[in-house]
Amino acid sequence: MPLFQKAVFQTTVARLQDLPADSQAEIAFAGRSNSGKSSAINALANHTRLAFVSRTPGRTQHINYFRIEAGKYLVDLPGYGFAKAPEEIRSQWEGLLAPYLRYREALCGLVLIMDSRHPLTELDLQMLGWFAPTGKPIHVLLSKADKLTRQQQDLAAREVAQVLATTGGRCTWQLFSSLRKWGIVQAEAVLAGWLGLRVKEAAAAPANSPGARTAHRKRAAIGWSARSAAGSKPQKKPPAKGGSRGQDMP
């Protein structure tokens, strides 16, 4: 079962003084509108409409809390930078988001979702600027990676890695696709560590690996190699040429 599958909607907050008092640890998800933020939350929770509440009228300007277990939450922040939003609403977002990111004691890390086709917008950099000085970890999900070629994925990843290295913060990144389910195990391992939760599945690939597609192909190769070894064991024959290298295939 995915680590966050038991997540349920808890409350919507419009003022900082109304943030849950029982929160011991929470992870915030932030991202530009249409970056795939809600889809990323839903994919991690293995739920098609968990974060749907943040899209309903009247809630897009608010902070939405999803309870994982007692005192531990996933937090869906308002999508920022939507071109059609009035200036008054944009100012309200900034007045809510900046203090929350800088001063919320229970906040143990930020997941910043960037569209891998258009990463590092001015508002993405502003979000990094707000949060990096806290010294808390930041994990960047380069969403919609399935829409890029492998070469484009590598270029986007290198660009983001170079910028994150200059922030002075504790930053990691990975490629991600809610549609193809790429990178879910990787992200789950990172977030579980922040919340002090135990990951029951096998250890995930490092957060800065090339992406979920590589991890998926590697698992397939390992499975093939294991079947080959099992089939050859009773005959005590040497492995077929190249078979022993299946585990190292990308």
Secondary structure as UniProt FT lines:
FT   TURN            3..6
FT   STRAND          8..13
FT   HELIX           16..18
FT   TURN            21..22
FT   STRAND          25..32
FT   TURN            33..34
FT   HELIX           37..45
FT   HELIX           50..55
FT   TURN            57..61
FT   STRAND          63..69
FT   TURN            70..71
FT   STRAND          72..76
FT   TURN            83..84
FT   HELIX           87..103
FT   TURN            105..106
FT   STRAND          107..115
FT   TURN            116..117
FT   HELIX           122..131
FT   HELIX           132..134
FT   STRAND          137..143
FT   HELIX           145..147
FT   HELIX           150..164
FT   TURN            165..166
FT   STRAND          170..175
FT   TURN            178..181
FT   HELIX           184..195
FT   TURN            207..208
FT   HELIX           212..232
FT   TURN            233..236
FT   TURN            241..242
FT   HELIX           243..248
//
